[in-house]
Amino acid sequence: MADAERCVCCGEIIPEGRQVCMAHVLPLVQSVSEYDARKIIAGRGPRGRCYTLAKDGKYVGIDNTTGDARTEEFDTKGECLRWLKGEFEVC
């Protein structure tokens, strides 16, 4: 494959005309405490993507990049991070 078809950072395949994959374009995903997660959801800030491990053992992803604090609950950290990276939508 040509160099332009792979991310210059990690080597993942990327759409034509780009130099980096979406994981490197999007802000980093941070782990936050349940307390901080509640503050982000209630106050709609700061903007960004984060997740927390709830007391029931579920991972809660918070996508607050647009200020609307979209949240989803997942059984695994991997699923949560994939959603936060935009790899799939929850219906």
N, C-alpha and C positions, 0 to 999 in steps of 0.2 A: 504494500500500500504506500501511496505517496505520503510525504510528511504532512501535507495540508489536510489529510484525512484523519489525522490522529492529534489528540491534545498535546500541546508542547509541554504541559506540566506532568501529565500522568500516562499518556499514551492511549487513552480511551478514544474510540471512534467518535468523531464529531461531524455535524452537518457541514456541507460544502460552504466555503467562504469564511469559516470561523477558525480561530487558532487555539481556543481552549474549550474544554467541555463545560457543561452547565454547572458542575460542582465547583469550578473555579471562577465562574462568573458571579454566582450567587454568594451572598455573605455567609460566613461560617455559621454553623449551627452550634448553639451553646447549650450545655446542660445547666439548668437552674433549679433552685429549691422549690418545693411546693408553695411556700410563702411568696417567693418572687414570681412564680407562675401566676398566682392569683392576682398579684399587683399588676402584672402585665396585661392580663385579661380585663381586669376592672378599669385600669387607667389607659389602656390602648397604647402603652409606651413602656420602654423604648421600642422602636421598630426593629424588626429582624426576625430570625427564626430560632426557636429554642424548644427544649423538651424537658419534662420532669418525670420522675418515677413516682407514681401515686402510691398511697398506703395500701391499696388493693393489689399492687403488683403490676398494674397496667402502666404503659408509657403514654403520656399525653404530649402530643406535638402541638406547638403554637406557631402559626405562621402569621406574624404581625408585620409583614413587609409593607402592607398597604394601610395599616392602622385599624384594620377590622378584627384583629385577633382571632382568626379562624383556628378552631381546635378540633382535634380528632384523637381518639383513644385507640391504642394498639396493644396487642399481646406481647410483641417483641420490640426491642430497641431497633433492630434492623428494619422492620416494617415502618416504624416511626420515622427513622432517618431517611428512608427511601421516599416517603410521602413529603417530608420537608424539603427534599432535594427536587421535588416535582416529577418524580419518576412515575407516579400514578395518582389518580384522583379517587377519592372515596365517594361512592354514590349514596 
